[in-house]
């Protein structure tokens, strides 16, 4: 069964007197633990697609279901339980540590502060940013910003992680590490729907699609043979060490 | 020489002199899943490369046979492992081949040729061109999704070994070409839309967001 299903979703925005189509008849299903990447240029509709999947925007037409239930209008604060949405800009006032920022979604759900902080530290460790726990947001490097944002999106223990273009502001040599982190999250049985603007973002995913003009277009799945090839190349990588 | 296996074998021999079975193993480690030739094809590649004077054999050093006459008779006594090394012209040919691979992507040129053919043919030009661009995009996204991510660097030391460096650079070159193709696809779609709109006379085009 699909974890997330978008069926014939459309979305239009008003820009002054003009109407702009952001999504046009988009249908998409994500299975549990699947890593799906959507390649698109900026203004292709890719972010609107993620925001609608997260329940942060309402579609004009069509339906969005998560675990079989309609996402539309279900939650006042936007994110349904079970969905994490990665946004690189961390909100909140200055003076708080990264661990406090990562713990925020739990605190908002009424988790006890010490429990929330312990879980935040665990997630920071999981994403390779344990060393950032006591820093402040302005002290972070771009890659750390992405890792911390992923930790914050994971802290509530979602089954689906939505990731919006995680590599765009990251140094060239660190992009693959960010994408490997995303891959490892999916391997840990959290489904991931990620947008990307570069070919690297599509490398090694379970399924890749493209979007332009608000329309989902090309789709490619990892063939069974390819899964074997990737598995072998990973094993080869491990052997060398 | 068109066989990718031949070029891969030449590349491996350039890295260090090697013999048939070892080359088979090294090729599997390096290109497994991309190139999976049977061992007979490795020997065929070695023959082809030797005939083209791109590699040359080195007999295994036999300590007991210092005398050249003796060394010539040695293969008769036991099966030697024939190591091959690259010749100067082999190294030069390989450099040129790698440069060529990066410079041209025949698929892209073929795509442009087909689009030009469609434009000349006339019937529903925009629709046919759009279908061609869609098919091309499918091929590109399939290729991009099948490229592996490079293995992670060891945390503190971002440096990688020489062999891995070459792998990373080749992967980066392939990804770079795909990025260029994706950008071209987006551009081609807009051009085809604009072309169609001038023909149908629609003024207000749907923009994307």
Interface residues (C-beta under 8 A of the other chain):
Chain A: X13 X15 X18 X20 X21 X22 X37 X39 X41 X43 X44 X45 X48 X173 X176 X177 X179 X180 X183 X198 X199 X200 X202 X203 X204 X205 X207 X208 X209 X210 X212 X213 X214 X217 X218 X219 X220 X221 X222 X223 X225 X226 X228 X229 X230 X232 X233 X234 X236 X237 X239 X240 X241
Chain B: X29 X32 X33 X34 X134 X137 X138 X140 X141 X142 X144 X145 X146 X147 X148 X149 X150 X151 X152 X153 X154 X158 X161 X164 X175 X176 X178 X179 X182 X183 X185 X186 X189 X206 X207 X208 X209
